[in-house]
């Protein structure tokens, strides 16, 4: 099959909002000759080239690595963060997932804690401020120790790594009917709670990060579990169970 | 910066509270279902059971106040979760869809506030009706072992001789089942008890639990309507 035969056309409905203070609206576009192997972001690049040629403002969206590891990209596609496929970033989503002629609705990651900056770009600074309250080790953990000096079971190491796989993209918040950041905060707390380096600040970390999460205006969790399906790194809601245990533990230690 | 203190009304504190009270209320609902099985046996068994409860005296009052507190705390924390949700996203996207498994988002999980609100209203009515005799029947007496006791069985049977009450109660039991479908596993998750191995088990058990509890209460009004008679 030649490339020409394998191209598709789409009707796009994209959220356009000139800046944070203006109100936005959905605008219709049409695009053709999109390769089936193109990523969703490449399709948006193609649309933007057309828009620029016509003298219109290109659609603003974020991207960086374009290989699914940085967490910069992320839009709601037909109501689902990062699109219809589970455990994938927007940049890794391929246009072959969409039928020729289909209408695709593209909207930003929506939450009051993630205000829209422009079009599809949202300010995820709330995540940074949560991290600032304890998502790190500030005690002197020394230089890198000899391998195997710190005895950590394989299961524990793997589990901590699973939590640390979070790229902070915000899909958990966007997918949550309550706009809760519990999965993100849970993962950040669990990755440290499991390892020896995280023990010294364990109690304060749980209390401070939860306080900041609430102050940012994220909603409460209702255990829908939608975040786990939307997470490109398949981070389990086990991390949210851990968040509750850690918070309860802190109640008796603070 | 010194660490903040534990806050019961933080997002996570509320979940712990909703979960703990939810687990306790599920314990109550099972006890209530088992106790009500006496209705299938008959007047003497059921009135004997209620009289045994009344023999507890002050302990019963403590239990009743405790139960009321459980219902209230569960409702208040859950309503607060719902209100925070409204505040957290004032502009909704035009399209919202689930990604499917492993998501546990269902019509049951999305309607907890609705089923819960109706159940709360029902519980108030139910207690007023049978505990405090809102529609009469508080004065019904019967004899057990030569002692005059309250004839709650008669009030129950007379109530469910009315098809409207039968239909209403049966409808509410379906809502109870819907609430428990998400509530059972969710309560364990809320208090941090579930890991990836236990979660599928708790989720399946929640389905079984919801069906058994709902079915148990569902057949009672129908049985009483069809088969029960008040002893002369």
Interface residues (C-beta under 8 A of the other chain):
Chain A: X13 X26 X76 X78 X79 X80 X84 X86 X105 X107 X108 X110 X111 X112 X113 X175 X177 X178 X179 X180 X182 X203 X204 X207 X208 X210 X211 X213 X214 X217 X218 X219 X220 X221 X222 X223 X224 X225 X226 X228 X229 X230 X236 X237 X238 X240 X241 X242 X243 X244 X245 X247 X248 X250 X251 X254
Chain B: X1 X2 X3 X4 X5 X6 X7 X10 X11 X12 X13 X14 X15 X16 X19 X80 X81 X84 X85 X87 X88 X89 X90 X91 X92 X93 X94 X95 X96 X97 X98 X99 X100 X101 X102 X103 X104 X105 X109 X110 X112 X182 X185 X186 X189 X190 X191 X192 X193 X194 X195 X196 X199
